[in-house]
Amino acid sequence: MIDAGRLVALGRTELAVTSLGLGCAPLGGLYEAVPAKQARAVLERAWGLGLRFFDTAPLYGSGLSERRLGEFLQTRPRTEFVVSTKVGRLLRPDGAPDRAFPGNYALLPVFDFSYDGALRSLEQSLERLGLDRIDIVHIHDPDDFFDQAATGAYRALERLRDENVVGAIGVGMDQTRLLTRFARETDIDCVLLAGRYTLLDAGALEELLPVCLDRGVAVIAAGVLNSGILGTGGSPPMFDYAPAPEAIRERVGRFQRVCARWGVPVTAPALQFPFGHPAIDCELVGCRSIGELDENLGLLELELPAGLWSELIAEELIRGDVPIPHGVS
């Protein structure tokens, strides 16, 4: 079991975050609209459950997630929470809609990893959030823009970190190769690793996680349900933002059958799995309703039998050399 509200140090930074943070992409309308009242209720519930780490981005509903989170955080003491947002997508009238966030917006995202673009993006985020500083700022999905991000956005954030406008610099991606380059070649404080250290994909185990441990770079796990196939599944079940291929659906079925023998849903080990690795400091889970939040928190804190992990290894569903999560019975 994992204590979701336990405060943990974020790598070598001076920040302390809760083991579980709330990913606020769904509150910005990820895949479908979420009413304002419902979004506020999720934030209120997360706070009531002890979560003090909140992640957002300009991309999420073209600023809607940041505005909703900012309105909520205005009612809470600034010293009692950690908030992260991102740069790399600047909101402009001539931007292009993102299919993950359907809706009509006056401003739309444009990739911009330049020095000035990062400064403008963060200035706008501060205004939407109603804050004068951001605890963590991630460079967001620079897959095709490594050079510009490393010489532009990263340098801007480095300056702002020196000025205490930014507490920590991170990079958020759903791949490991470039995250490893950032960890090796820059002085980033953390990485936001989406979907690459999960029950279905432990690719980060090979290089990224050892490099982060060696260099003192914190790792924030995200996308641990791989777009939902390890959670509610959905119809069709989604894997990494697309309908799951047959091979993935079959593998998830094997996971489900093993978990059923131990009387637990597959979502419980999926949520707890990343915490086994010493490089992982905390985890983000996105929730669009109080019901989803309560369910995920309950499964994260569920005590799992050691025999479950042993059988998953014996069935070759997870590798025998992966570190098993702490606190199993």
C-alpha positions in Angstrom: 0.0 0.0 0.0 1.1 3.6 -0.7 0.3 6.5 1.6 -1.0 9.0 -1.0 -0.8 12.0 1.3 2.7 11.4 2.6 5.1 14.2 1.9 8.3 13.2 0.1 11.3 15.3 -1.0 11.4 15.9 -4.8 14.9 14.8 -5.7 17.6 17.3 -4.7 15.2 20.3 -4.7 13.8 22.0 -1.6 10.3 21.0 -2.6 8.2 18.4 -0.8 5.2 16.9 -2.7 2.6 14.3 -1.7 3.2 10.8 -3.0 0.1 11.2 -5.2 -0.6 14.4 -7.2 -3.7 15.4 -9.1 -3.2 15.6 -12.8 -5.6 18.4 -14.0 -5.8 17.6 -17.7 -9.3 16.1 -17.3 -10.4 19.3 -15.5 -9.5 21.1 -18.7 -11.8 18.9 -20.8 -9.5 16.0 -21.9 -11.6 14.0 -24.4 -14.9 15.4 -23.0 -16.1 18.5 -21.3 -16.2 18.7 -17.5 -18.6 21.2 -15.9 -17.0 23.9 -13.8 -18.9 22.8 -10.7 -17.7 19.2 -11.1 -14.1 20.3 -11.6 -14.2 22.4 -8.5 -15.7 19.4 -6.5 -12.8 17.2 -7.7 -10.2 19.8 -6.5 -12.0 20.2 -3.2 -12.1 16.5 -2.7 -8.4 16.1 -3.5 -7.5 18.7 -1.0 -9.8 17.0 1.6 -8.0 13.7 1.0 -4.6 15.3 1.7 -3.3 15.8 -1.8 -1.1 18.9 -2.1 0.5 18.5 -5.5 -1.4 19.7 -8.6 -0.2 19.5 -12.2 -1.6 21.5 -15.2 -0.5 23.0 -18.5 -1.6 25.7 -21.0 -2.5 22.9 -23.5 -5.2 21.5 -21.2 -8.3 23.2 -22.5 -6.4 26.1 -23.9 -5.8 27.5 -20.4 -9.1 26.3 -18.9 -7.3 23.8 -16.5 -5.0 26.5 -15.3 -7.8 29.0 -14.7 -9.9 26.4 -12.8 -6.9 25.3 -10.7 -5.9 28.9 -10.0 -9.4 29.9 -8.8 -9.3 27.0 -6.4 -5.8 27.6 -5.1 -6.6 31.2 -4.4 -8.6 29.9 -1.4 -5.6 27.9 0.0 -2.4 29.0 1.8 0.4 29.3 -0.7 2.9 27.5 1.5 0.6 24.4 1.6 0.7 23.2 -2.0 3.0 22.6 -4.9 1.8 23.4 -8.4 3.5 22.5 -11.7 2.7 23.8 -15.2 4.5 23.6 -18.6 6.0 25.6 -21.4 6.4 24.7 -25.0 2.9 25.3 -26.3 2.1 29.0 -26.5 -1.6 30.0 -26.8 -2.3 32.2 -29.8 -5.3 33.2 -32.0 -3.6 31.4 -35.0 -3.0 28.1 -33.2 -4.4 24.7 -34.1 -7.0 22.8 -32.1 -5.8 19.7 -30.2 -8.1 16.7 -30.8 -7.7 15.6 -27.2 -9.4 18.8 -26.0 -12.5 19.3 -28.1 -14.2 22.7 -27.8 -14.2 26.3 -29.1 -11.4 28.4 -27.8 -10.3 31.9 -28.7 -6.6 30.9 -28.2 -5.1 27.7 -29.4 -1.7 26.0 -28.8 1.3 26.6 -31.0 4.6 24.8 -30.4 7.2 27.3 -29.2 10.3 26.2 -27.3 12.2 29.4 -27.8 13.6 31.5 -25.0 11.1 34.3 -25.5 8.3 31.9 -26.1 8.9 30.2 -22.8 8.9 33.5 -21.0 5.7 34.6 -22.6 4.0 31.3 -21.9 5.0 31.3 -18.2 3.9 34.9 -17.9 0.4 33.9 -19.2 0.3 30.9 -16.9 1.1 33.0 -13.9 -1.8 35.2 -14.8 -4.2 32.4 -15.3 -3.2 30.7 -12.1 -3.2 33.9 -10.1 0.3 33.2 -8.7 3.6 35.1 -8.6 5.8 32.0 -8.8 5.5 28.4 -10.0 7.0 25.5 -8.0 7.8 23.3 -11.0 7.8 24.2 -14.7 8.2 21.4 -17.3 9.2 21.7 -20.9 6.3 20.0 -22.5 6.7 17.3 -25.2 9.8 18.7 -27.0 10.0 15.5 -29.1 10.9 17.2 -32.4 12.5 20.3 -30.8 15.3 19.1 -28.6 17.9 21.7 -29.7 15.5 24.6 -29.5 14.2 23.5 -26.1 17.7 22.9 -24.7 19.0 26.3 -25.9 15.8 28.3 -25.6 13.1 27.2 -23.2 15.6 25.5 -20.8 17.8 28.6 -20.6 14.8 30.8 -19.9 13.7 28.6 -17.1 17.2 28.5 -15.7 17.2 32.3 -15.4 13.8 32.2 -13.8 15.0 29.5 -11.4 17.8 31.8 -10.4 15.3 34.6 -9.8 13.1 32.3 -7.7 10.1 32.7 -10.0 10.5 29.0 -10.8 11.4 26.5 -8.1 12.4 23.5 -10.2 12.8 22.8 -13.9 11.5 19.6 -15.5 10.8 18.0 -18.8 7.6 16.1 -19.5 7.4 13.5 -22.2 6.0 10.0 -23.1 9.4 8.8 -24.4 12.6 8.0 -22.6 15.4 8.7 -25.1 15.2 12.5 -25.0 14.4 12.6 -21.3 17.6 10.8 -20.8 19.4 13.3 -22.9 18.0 16.2 -20.9 19.0 14.4 -17.7 22.5 14.0 -18.9 23.1 17.3 -20.8 21.3 19.9 -18.7 20.8 20.7 -15.0 17.1 19.8 -14.9 15.6 19.0 -11.5 13.0 16.4 -12.5 11.3 14.6 -15.3 7.6 13.9 -15.8 7.5 10.4 -17.3 4.3 9.6 -19.0 3.4 6.0 -19.7 6.9 4.6 -19.9 7.2 2.9 -16.5 4.0 1.0 -16.1 2.8 -2.6 -15.9 2.6 -2.6 -19.7 5.8 -0.7 -20.5 8.8 -0.6 -18.3 11.1 0.9 -21.0 12.4 3.5 -18.6 14.1 0.8 -16.6 16.9 0.4 -19.1 18.5 3.8 -19.1 16.4 6.7 -17.9 15.8 5.6 -14.4 19.4 4.7 -13.7 20.6 8.0 -15.1 18.2 9.9 -13.0 19.3 8.1 -9.9 22.9 8.8 -10.7 22.4 12.5 -11.4 19.9 13.2 -8.6 17.0 14.0 -11.0 13.6 13.3 -9.5 11.1 11.2 -11.5 7.4 11.9 -11.4 5.4 9.0 -12.9 2.3 9.8 -14.9 0.1 7.9 -17.4 0.4 4.8 -15.3 -2.9 3.4 -16.6 -1.7 3.8 -20.2 -4.6 6.0 -21.3 -7.2 3.9 -19.4 -6.7 0.3 -20.4 -5.4 -0.5 -17.0 -8.2 1.4 -15.4 -11.8 1.6 -16.6 -10.8 0.2 -20.0 -13.3 2.2 -22.0 -15.0 1.3 -25.2 -12.9 0.8 -27.2 -10.1 0.4 -24.6 -7.4 3.0 -25.1 -3.7 2.5 -24.9 -1.3 5.5 -25.2 -4.0 7.8 -26.6 -5.3 5.4 -29.3 -7.5 2.3 -29.5 -5.5 -0.6 -28.0 -4.1 -3.2 -30.4 -5.2 -6.8 -29.9 -1.8 -7.9 -28.4 -2.2 -5.3 -25.7 -5.8 -6.2 -25.0 -4.7 -9.9 -24.6 -1.9 -9.0 -22.2 -4.2 -6.9 -20.1 -6.6 -9.9 -20.0 -3.8 -12.0 -18.6 -3.1 -9.4 -15.9 -6.8 -9.3 -15.1 -7.0 -13.1 -14.7 -4.0 -13.2 -12.3 -5.3 -10.2 -10.3 -8.8 -11.9 -10.1 -7.2 -14.9 -8.4 -5.9 -12.6 -5.7 -9.2 -10.7 -5.4 -7.9 -7.3 -6.6 -8.6 -5.3 -9.7 -5.7 -4.8 -12.1 -5.8 -1.0 -11.4 -4.4 -1.5 -7.9 -1.0 -3.0 -8.9 -0.9 -0.6 -11.9 -1.1 2.4 -9.6 1.3 1.0 -7.1 3.9 -0.5 -9.5 6.0 2.7 -10.2 6.6 3.2 -6.5 8.8 0.1 -6.4 11.7 1.9 -8.2 13.9 4.1 -6.0 14.1 6.8 -8.8 10.3 7.4 -8.6 9.5 10.1 -6.2 5.7 10.5 -6.8 2.9 9.9 -9.2 0.2 11.9 -10.9 -3.3 10.6 -11.6 -5.8 12.5 -13.6 -9.5 12.3 -12.4 -12.6 13.9 -13.9 -14.9 13.0 -11.0 -15.0 12.5 -7.3 -15.8 8.9 -7.9 -12.7 8.3 -10.0 -10.5 10.1 -7.5 -11.9 8.1 -4.5 -11.5 4.8 -6.4 -7.9 5.5 -7.5 -6.9 6.7 -4.0 -8.4 3.6 -2.4 -6.7 1.3 -4.8 -3.3 3.1 -4.4 -3.6 2.6 -0.6 -4.9 -1.0 -0.9 -2.5 -3.6 0.7 -1.5 -6.0 -1.9 -0.3 -9.6 -1.2 3.3 -10.3 -2.0 2.1 -13.5 -3.8 0.4 -11.3 -6.4 3.7 -9.8 -7.5 5.4 -13.2 -7.5 2.7 -14.7 -9.8 2.9 -11.7 -12.2 6.7 -12.4 -12.4 6.2 -16.2 -12.8 3.7 -15.6 -15.6 6.3 -13.3 -17.2 3.9 -10.4 -17.2 6.5 -8.2 -15.4 10.2 -8.7 -15.4 11.9 -10.5 -12.6 14.4 -7.8 -12.1 11.9 -4.9 -11.5 11.8 -3.5 -7.9 8.6 -4.5 -6.2 6.7 -1.7 -4.5 7.3 -1.0 -0.8 4.9 -1.9 1.9 3.4 -5.1 0.3 2.3 -7.7 2.8 
